[in-house]
């Protein structure tokens, strides 16, 4: 067991005690559930990242068409 003695108040008791969870602990989900949860979170994070990138960077075709319109306006 390890504790976070570095963050304990001076002269006070330690606020947290950490220990590794055992597979037999009642609040530890089975390995298959934990793996599937991690995969699901990763898929959600990736979808959110892709959505943020799409809103931050317009598609190349939109940039190209805007530049074409500007050039056509200058020529006219």
N, CA and C of each residue as an Amber inpcrd file, in Angstrom:
protein
   228
   0.8540000  -1.1780000   0.0000000   0.0000000   0.0000000   0.0000000
   0.8940000   1.2330000   0.0000000   0.5200000   2.2090000  -0.8020000
   1.2500000   3.4680000  -0.8430000   0.3080000   4.5830000  -0.4280000
   0.8810000   5.6350000   0.0980000   0.0720000   6.7860000   0.5050000
   0.6320000   8.0240000  -0.1590000  -0.1590000   9.0760000  -0.1820000
   0.3170000  10.3210000  -0.7730000   0.8250000  11.2410000   0.3190000
   1.9040000  10.8310000   0.9570000   2.4860000  11.6030000   2.0570000
   2.9640000  12.9710000   1.5830000   3.2930000  13.0840000   0.3070000
   3.7730000  14.3710000  -0.2070000   2.7040000  15.4490000  -0.1210000
   1.4410000  15.0820000  -0.1730000   0.3780000  16.0710000  -0.1480000
  -0.3020000  16.1700000   1.2090000   0.2130000  15.4460000   2.2010000
  -0.3890000  15.4890000   3.5330000  -0.0990000  16.8410000   4.1790000
  -1.0720000  17.3910000   4.9020000  -0.8330000  18.6540000   5.5840000
   0.2830000  18.4910000   6.6350000   1.0340000  19.5550000   6.8680000
   2.1340000  19.5000000   7.8280000   1.5940000  19.1830000   9.2160000
   2.1320000  18.1480000   9.8270000   1.7360000  17.7810000  11.1780000
   0.3730000  17.1110000  11.2620000  -0.2950000  16.9150000  10.1470000
  -1.6270000  16.3140000  10.1590000  -1.6040000  14.8850000   9.6590000
  -2.7750000  14.3080000   9.6440000  -2.8860000  12.9420000   9.1490000
  -2.8990000  12.9490000   7.6220000  -2.5510000  11.8090000   7.0660000
  -2.6120000  11.6850000   5.6170000  -4.0710000  11.6030000   5.2010000
  -4.3800000  12.2540000   4.1020000  -5.7730000  12.3440000   3.6760000
  -6.2260000  11.1530000   2.8660000  -5.3150000  10.4790000   2.1660000
  -5.6980000   9.3810000   1.2850000  -4.7630000   8.2010000   1.4780000
  -5.2990000   7.0250000   1.3100000  -4.4890000   5.8130000   1.2750000
  -4.8620000   5.0810000  -0.0090000  -3.8730000   4.7050000  -0.7820000
  -4.1050000   4.0530000  -2.0510000  -3.6210000   2.6180000  -1.9810000
  -4.3650000   1.7240000  -2.5860000  -3.9100000   0.3530000  -2.7150000
  -4.4660000  -0.2190000  -4.0120000  -3.7680000  -1.1870000  -4.5540000
  -4.2120000  -1.7930000  -5.7980000  -5.4810000  -2.5980000  -5.5520000
  -6.4010000  -2.5160000  -6.4790000  -7.6260000  -3.3100000  -6.3770000
  -7.3140000  -4.7500000  -6.7560000  -7.9480000  -5.6530000  -6.0710000
  -7.7740000  -7.0730000  -6.3540000  -8.9500000  -7.5360000  -7.2100000
  -8.7360000  -8.5210000  -8.0620000  -9.8430000  -9.0170000  -8.8820000
 -11.0140000  -9.5390000  -8.0460000 -10.7520000  -9.8930000  -6.8010000
 -11.8200000 -10.4200000  -5.9430000 -12.5850000  -9.3220000  -5.2130000
 -12.1520000  -8.0680000  -5.3260000 -12.8760000  -6.9720000  -4.6860000
 -14.2690000  -6.8610000  -5.3070000 -15.2840000  -6.6400000  -4.4840000
 -16.6550000  -6.6300000  -5.0120000 -16.9490000  -5.4520000  -5.9450000
 -16.2080000  -4.3590000  -5.8440000 -16.4940000  -3.2020000  -6.6930000
 -15.6390000  -3.1680000  -7.9610000 -14.9040000  -4.2400000  -8.2450000
 -14.0870000  -4.3180000  -9.4540000 -14.8670000  -5.1200000 -10.4990000
 -15.1370000  -4.4950000 -11.6320000 -15.8730000  -5.1680000 -12.7040000
 -14.9980000  -6.2630000 -13.3190000 -15.6240000  -7.2720000 -13.9130000
 -14.8320000  -8.3080000 -14.5890000 -13.9550000  -7.7050000 -15.6800000
 -12.8700000  -8.3710000 -15.9910000 -11.9050000  -7.8660000 -16.9640000
 -12.5540000  -7.5650000 -18.3060000 -13.4130000  -8.4310000 -18.7800000
 -14.0580000  -8.2070000 -20.0790000 -14.8620000  -6.9150000 -20.0740000
 -15.5570000  -6.6190000 -18.9740000 -16.3390000  -5.3760000 -18.8880000
 -15.4240000  -4.1600000 -18.8810000 -14.3150000  -4.2630000 -18.1550000
 -13.3860000  -3.1270000 -18.0990000 -12.7570000  -2.8650000 -19.4580000
 -12.4160000  -3.9160000 -20.1850000 -11.8220000  -3.7580000 -21.5130000
 -12.8400000  -3.1400000 -22.4680000 -14.0750000  -3.6590000 -22.4670000
 -15.1010000  -3.1130000 -23.3470000 -15.4210000  -1.6610000 -23.0010000
 -15.4060000  -1.3100000 -21.7190000 -15.6480000   0.0720000 -21.3170000
 -14.5310000   0.9760000 -21.8320000 -13.2830000   0.5060000 -21.7330000
 -12.1570000   1.3000000 -22.2170000 -12.2380000   1.4950000 -23.7310000
 -12.6290000   0.4560000 -24.4630000 -12.7720000   0.5610000 -25.9100000
 -13.8900000   1.5450000 -26.2490000 -15.0030000   1.4590000 -25.5470000
 -16.1260000   2.3640000 -25.7850000 -15.7260000   3.8120000 -25.5330000
 -15.0040000   4.0590000 -24.4460000 -14.5490000   5.4260000 -24.1480000
 -13.6330000   5.9310000 -25.2530000 -12.7550000   5.0830000 -25.7340000
 -11.8150000   5.4820000 -26.7870000 -12.5550000   5.8390000 -28.0670000
 -13.5880000   5.0530000 -28.4100000 -14.3840000   5.3430000 -29.6000000
 -15.0990000   6.6790000 -29.4440000 -15.6470000   6.9400000 -28.2570000
 -16.3390000   8.2100000 -28.0130000 -15.3760000   9.3800000 -28.0850000
 -14.1960000   9.2320000 -27.4860000 -13.2050000  10.3090000 -27.5310000
 -12.8100000  10.6060000 -28.9730000 -12.6130000   9.5490000 -29.7680000
 -12.2080000   9.7440000 -31.1520000 -13.2980000  10.4580000 -31.9530000
 -14.5460000  10.0730000 -31.7160000 -15.6600000  10.7190000 -32.4090000
 -15.7380000  12.1970000 -32.0360000 -15.5270000  12.5060000 -30.7610000
 -15.5540000  13.9010000 -30.3200000 -14.3960000  14.6840000 -30.9310000
 -13.2280000  14.0830000 -31.0040000 -12.0700000  14.7410000 -31.6040000
 -12.3090000  15.0030000 -33.0860000 -12.8360000  14.0030000 -33.7870000
 -13.1260000  14.1840000 -35.2050000 -14.1530000  15.2900000 -35.4270000
 -15.1910000  15.3270000 -34.5730000 -16.2130000  16.3700000 -34.6970000
 -15.6070000  17.7470000 -34.4550000 -14.7360000  17.8640000 -33.4710000
 -14.0950000  19.1480000 -33.1770000 -13.2020000  19.5790000 -34.3310000
 -12.5040000  18.6350000 -34.9170000 -11.6410000  18.9710000 -36.0490000
 -12.4570000  19.4160000 -37.2570000 -13.6060000  18.7690000 -37.4670000
 -14.4530000  19.1590000 -38.6010000 -14.9860000  20.5740000 -38.4310000
 -15.3310000  20.9630000 -37.2110000 -15.8580000  22.3080000 -37.0050000
 -14.7460000  23.3470000 -37.0130000 -13.5530000  22.9730000 -36.6140000
 -12.4400000  23.9250000 -36.5560000 -11.8300000  24.1540000 -37.9320000
 -11.7190000  23.1180000 -38.7350000 -11.0980000  23.2210000 -40.0530000
 -12.1400000  22.9330000 -41.1180000 -12.4450000  23.9250000 -41.9510000
 -13.3890000  23.6450000 -43.0370000 -12.7650000  22.6530000 -44.0100000
 -13.5710000  21.8890000 -44.7050000 -13.0270000  20.9230000 -45.6720000
 -12.2360000  21.6350000 -46.7550000 -11.2950000  20.9270000 -47.3420000
 -10.4540000  21.4970000 -48.3970000 -11.2860000  21.9800000 -49.5720000
 -12.3590000  21.2680000 -49.9000000 -13.1740000  21.6770000 -51.0440000
 -13.8260000  23.0300000 -50.7910000 -14.2170000  23.3050000 -49.5480000
 -14.8270000  24.5960000 -49.2330000 -13.7940000  25.7080000 -49.3540000
 -12.5770000  25.4220000 -48.9480000 -11.5120000  26.4200000 -49.0560000
 -11.2240000  26.6940000 -50.5250000 -11.1350000  25.6250000 -51.3030000
 -10.8490000  25.7770000 -52.7240000 -11.9380000  26.5480000 -53.4450000
 -13.2030000  26.2950000 -53.1270000 -14.2890000  26.9930000 -53.8110000
 -14.3270000  28.4600000 -53.3960000 -13.9990000  28.7600000 -52.1490000
 -13.9810000  30.1550000 -51.7060000 -12.8690000  30.9190000 -52.4130000
 -11.7190000  30.2750000 -52.5750000 -10.6130000  30.9330000 -53.2610000
 -10.9500000  31.1340000 -54.7330000 -11.6350000  30.1580000 -55.3370000
 -12.0210000  30.2810000 -56.7470000 -12.9850000  31.4460000 -56.9420000
 -13.9270000  31.5900000 -56.0200000 -14.8950000  32.6750000 -56.1030000
 -14.2040000  34.0390000 -55.9760000 -13.2100000  34.1290000 -55.0920000
 -12.4640000  35.3760000 -54.9300000 -11.7260000  35.7260000 -56.2090000
 -11.1130000  34.7210000 -56.8420000 -10.3590000  34.9710000 -58.0550000
 -11.2890000  35.3790000 -59.2000000 -12.4510000  34.7410000 -59.2630000
 -13.4160000  35.0940000 -60.3070000 -13.9110000  36.5350000 -60.1070000
 -14.1040000  36.9430000 -58.8500000 -14.5510000  38.2910000 -58.5770000
 -13.5190000  39.3240000 -58.9690000 -12.2450000  39.0260000 -58.8240000
 -11.1720000  39.9310000 -59.1950000 -11.0580000  40.0580000 -60.6990000
 -11.3220000  38.9680000 -61.4080000 -11.1990000  38.9800000 -62.8670000
 -12.3460000  39.7270000 -63.5220000 -13.5090000  39.7400000 -62.8840000
 -14.7050000  40.3600000 -63.5070000 -14.6920000  41.8580000 -63.4540000
